[in-house]
Amino acid sequence: MPASIYEQGLDKNPANYVPQTPLTFIERAATVYPDKTAVIHGPIQRSWAQTYARCRQLASALSKLGVGRFDTVAVMLPNTPPMVDCHFGVPMLGAVLCSLNTRLDSAAIAFMLEHGEAKVVIVDKEFSLVMKAALQVLKEKGLNAPVVIDADDAQYTGAGERIGTVEYEAFIAGGDPDFAWRMPADEWDSICLNYTSGTTGNPKGVVYSHRGAYVNAISNILEWDMPKHPVYLWTLPMFHCNGWCFPWTIAARAGVNVCLRRVEAAAIFDAIRTHKVTHYCGAPIVHGMLINSPAEMKQGITHQVKAMVAGAAPPAAMIEGMEKMGFDITHVYGLTETYGPASVCVKHDAWQEEEIGERARLNARQGVRYHLQQAINVINPETMQPVPADGETMGEIMFRGNITMKGYLKNPKATQEAFEGGWFHSGDLAVMNPDGYVKIKDRSKDIIISGGENISSIEVEDVLYRHPAVLAAAVVAKPDPKWGETPCAFLEIKPGAQVTPEEIVAHCKQYLAGFKVPRAVVFGELPKTSTGKIQKFELRGKAGSAGAIDV
């Protein structure tokens, strides 16, 4: 059969097709806005032309070490200028950036360096002792250690030592600021490697492509209606899903990266006032910290601030609190496997006519697909059929589209399972509302089954957050000889507040069916990941010994 007329002489060529990569964003920013501020870190201010030159110097210097296409360069850095550089300089060689979680222990870091076959590692002095121990683990296993580059930061004055052969600034000084970096040979080439939390067993290595990073960086702009030259505060760790792809998003808009070494309320409010920050992202725990800060700390912020929240499903009380502060909050949802956020709770004008509590309820949903993600749906994992859009029938959230990982590094079995049936399986249980908005009910492992009834831990937590004394809440299953499981609430109380377990139970009874009310209440600081997620797996082990309350 003859070829279609549209297949004759209409082939890809260098004039009409180039691989999509977020590296083109920084090149354009440096060309069009060379003098616009790109990075601020304390007294350090660099323009886009300077930042682009530094990224090229980094690529050039790494090239001299023999780093090339598909080599892994690991970094263990806080949100400092070198971390911005690495998101461009490493992939400029076709190499793959592996951003390590700065709160992990040496055993986990050693696993990631070995599994990802890191050729080079750049480490901030604050994390040098953990890295040193990780490198010792590799040595004891007879493995070649990566080349180590130390990164000093004047803002850090704590313990640590240089463990490498060269300091970062001296290293890139030996690179060429006009280095002729190369586009990826294929947009499907890998750009980043990110490890999941690995709460059970070894973490999985999630691989991103240049195409996926490019697409999600643009989609971030669309979801937030982000204008030119936004001032973005780095409250979200850049090691977490590559900062939800915002290093590339900010370059695409020629914005300002305001670096923040530590996530502290005073530092955040100071940065917002000083630099007129327009945008920032964070987990619910970060926003809760800001809401519960002293009133005097919040004074002097008169401009519009847009905040993006993700992580655990945000309680309605948190969304309500941000609105009262005058911050415009956008709720997004995603996972490491979806480059960070891949769905958004799009707000409608009609919602503004509702009471603030109802607006908060509507905004707490996980919402609809990102512009450039093909689909999000709630699907029965057994039948692979969508559940009814009735707001009641639970299924699993699944994604499909370009904002989905390539797969898990060296783990074909897990990759196949994750993509079973042509969808990415998130592991999150949810319902589909009649308006097409997804609402998470729980992680599949977090559902509490009491007397045969399913209890959503998120539903109970949402009620707990309504209590004025509660700063943070987590609900897990407590073994029960009669019911099988009952809810156990772990609560972090606001400073200066006083409340009893009995008062918490009485509060919950106002909003929940009896079988959903916690049978045990434990007060204390909650264990959290570096991104602010509460580590429920630690709490499950403690729930069995928690004292029961007569409900």
Stockholm file with secondary structure:
# STOCKHOLM 1.0

chainA/1-551         MPASIYEQGLDKNPANYVPQTPLTFIERAATVYPDKTAVIHGPIQRSWAQTYARCRQLASALSKLGVGRFDTVAVMLPNTPPMVDCHFGVPMLGAVLCSLNTRLDSAAIAFMLEHGEAKVVIVDKEFSLVMKAALQVLKEKGLNAPVVIDADDAQYTGAGERIGTVEYEAFIAGGDPDFAWRMPADEWDSICLNYTSGTTGNPKGVVYSHRGAYVNAISNILEWDMPKHPVYLWTLPMFHCNGWCFPWTIAARAGVNVCLRRVEAAAIFDAIRTHKVTHYCGAPIVHGMLINSPAEMKQGITHQVKAMVAGAAPPAAMIEGMEKMGFDITHVYGLTETYGPASVCVKHDAWQEEEIGERARLNARQGVRYHLQQAINVINPETMQPVPADGETMGEIMFRGNITMKGYLKNPKATQEAFEGGWFHSGDLAVMNPDGYVKIKDRSKDIIISGGENISSIEVEDVLYRHPAVLAAAVVAKPDPKWGETPCAFLEIKPGAQVTPEEIVAHCKQYLAGFKVPRAVVFGELPKTSTGKIQKFELRGKAGSAGAIDV
#=GR chainA/1-551 SS CCCCGGGSSCCCCTTTCCCCCTHHHHHHHHHHCTTSEEEEETTEEEEHHHHHHHHHHHHHHHHHTTCCTTCEEEEECCSSHHHHHHHHHTGGGTCEEEECCTTCCHHHHHHHHHHTTEEEEEEEGGGHHHHHHHHHHHHHTTCCCCEEEEECCTTCCSSCCCCSSEEHHHHHHTSCTTCCCCCCSSTTSEEEEEECCCSSSSCCEEEEEHHHHHHHHHHHHHHHTCCSSCEEECCSCTTSHHHHTHHHHHHHTTCEEECCSSCCHHHHHHHHHHHTCCEEEECHHHHHHHHTSCHHHHTTCCSCCEEEECSSCCCHHHHHHHHHHTCEEEEEEEEGGGTEEEEECCCCGGGGGSCHHHHHHHHTSCBEECTTSCEEEEEETTTTEECCSSSCCCEEEEEESSSSCSEETTCHHHHHHHTGGGSEEEEEEEEECTTSCEEEEEETTTCEEETTEEECHHHHHHHHTTSTTEEEEEEEEEEETTTEEEEEEEEEECTTCCCCHHHHHHHHHTTSCGGGSCSEEEESCCCBCTTSCBCHHHHHHHHTTSCCCCC
#=GC SS_cons         CCCCGGGSSCCCCTTTCCCCCTHHHHHHHHHHCTTSEEEEETTEEEEHHHHHHHHHHHHHHHHHTTCCTTCEEEEECCSSHHHHHHHHHTGGGTCEEEECCTTCCHHHHHHHHHHTTEEEEEEEGGGHHHHHHHHHHHHHTTCCCCEEEEECCTTCCSSCCCCSSEEHHHHHHTSCTTCCCCCCSSTTSEEEEEECCCSSSSCCEEEEEHHHHHHHHHHHHHHHTCCSSCEEECCSCTTSHHHHTHHHHHHHTTCEEECCSSCCHHHHHHHHHHHTCCEEEECHHHHHHHHTSCHHHHTTCCSCCEEEECSSCCCHHHHHHHHHHTCEEEEEEEEGGGTEEEEECCCCGGGGGSCHHHHHHHHTSCBEECTTSCEEEEEETTTTEECCSSSCCCEEEEEESSSSCSEETTCHHHHHHHTGGGSEEEEEEEEECTTSCEEEEEETTTCEEETTEEECHHHHHHHHTTSTTEEEEEEEEEEETTTEEEEEEEEEECTTCCCCHHHHHHHHHTTSCGGGSCSEEEESCCCBCTTSCBCHHHHHHHHTTSCCCCC
//
